[in-house]
Amino acid sequence: MKTRHILLLALSLAATAAQAQMNIKISTGQTFRKDTIDHKVLTVQYGLDALTDLSKPDARMQETLRLDIGRQASRFYSYTAFVADSVLSADLANGASSELIAQHANQYHSQWSEQTFKNYPAGRVTTLDELAGDISRLRCEEPTEKPRWTLTQDTLTLLGYRCTRATTQFKGRQWSAWYTPDIPVSEGPWKLCGLPGLILKAEDDEGHYRFTADGLEQSRGTEPILFGGKDYQPVDRKHYDKMQKRFAADPVGFITGIMPNAKITVRDKHGNNTKNPKDTPYNPIER
């Protein structure tokens, strides 16, 4: 059996918002079918400001995220990761050198790998994630659980819209969200939803996660919302969380456990060899 050599490009020791995903991108060349599940009527862009390493409160992570809203379903994902995947696919198709691929990996560095599909399938929430790229792709499907909100009189203006604050205890965190009835869409970032208007800002009371809308774009309803997770490994929430923790504790060991004949080289963002990381920061949004 041939030994596979894997280069962990542009390794970053910062954990992602959703899980302990470092900037590891492994492509086996495998393609996954994507199905149209709805069509976009509105896209909301959010800036994420998150504390991924509790031991370094001043080292926060920023990411550009998008929420594509259809008439029946929605998709929440990293726009940075979307661009990175597009560039990587083009590089591989064009036979780019490992140096160029590494350069692009540094340039388009994403730390949020989860995709969240609300109401797909109907009445359920599906989460997709990639641990180290192609070698471990997970699909977690759960019944829809809407937050139980308490409305307040507090107001805030965002993107020119008057917003009202609501609070909830949800998925292990206390959240405040600002929604606008002027956009009567009961949607929001991540799994937050269920208010009488679009959520334009949300943050937990510990200040670990903050989503702030910085752009809105209406669509004619012709651009598809795609779901590419049918061939991912189906897991329940307990197993999903277990896999995330295993990866955070020992990313290289996680990879070699799946690909025992792989030879792995770990390099830092400057291209220098470095030791295998262990116990990377882990502060998941859901706990």
C-alpha positions, 0 to 999 in steps of 0.5 A, a space after each residue: 500500500 502506498 504511503 500518502 503524504 499530507 502537508 498541513 498547509 498554513 497551520 493556525 493554532 486558533 480554534 474555530 468558532 464552531 469547533 476546534 478546526 485549525 486551518 487544515 485543508 486536505 483534498 482527496 479529489 473526491 466530489 460530493 453531489 449538491 442538490 438544490 433545496 430552495 432558492 434565495 430570496 434574501 442574503 444577510 452578511 454578518 461579521 463574526 467576532 468570537 473568543 475561541 481561546 479562553 486563555 487569550 481574551 484579547 486574541 479574538 477571531 473575525 470571520 465573514 458569514 452569510 445567511 442565504 434565506 429561501 422560502 422554505 429553508 436557509 443556509 448559514 455558512 462562512 463566506 471566507 470558506 466559500 471563497 477558499 474552497 473555490 480557489 482550492 478547486 481551481 488550483 487543483 483543476 489547474 495543477 497548481 504547485 504546492 507553494 501556490 496552494 499554500 499561498 492561497 491557503 494563507 490568503 483565504 484563511 477561514 476558521 468557521 467550517 460548519 454549515 447550518 441548514 434550517 428547515 432541511 429536511 422540513 422540521 429539522 436542522 442539519 449541520 455539516 462540518 469538515 474535520 481536516 477537509 475531505 477525510 472526515 465530513 460529518 452530517 448531523 440532523 436534529 429536530 428543529 428547536 426554536 429558542 423561547 424568547 423574552 421580548 424587551 423594550 430596548 431598541 437599536 438601529 442597525 443598517 438603518 432598521 429599528 431593532 428591538 432586543 430579545 433574550 433567550 437561554 439556548 444551547 448552553 448560552 444566554 443570548 441577546 438578539 436585536 431583530 427588526 419587524 421591518 423585515 418580517 422574516 423569522 430568521 437569524 445567524 446560526 440556529 437563532 430564529 423564531 422572532 417576529 423579524 430578521 435578527 440583525 445582531 446577536 451576542 451571548 452574555 459572556 461576550 464569546 460570540 457576536 454576530 452583527 449584520 453588515 449587509 443585505 441583498 435581495 434576490 429574485 429567487 432564481 439562485 439556488 441554495 445548494 446542499 452537498 451533504 447527502 454523502 457525508 457521514 451521518 452522526 447524532 449530536 453526541 457523536 458529532 461533539 465527541 469527534 470535535 473534541 477528539 480533533 481538538 485534542 490531537 489533530 494529527 492523531 485524528 487524521 492518522 487514525 483515519 489514514 494510518 499510512 499517511 505521512 504528515 508534515 506540519 508547517 506554520 504559516 511561514 512554511 517552517 516545520 513545527 511540532 504536532 499541535 495538541 490540546 488546541 483551544 476549544 470553545 464551541 458555540 453550542 455546549 
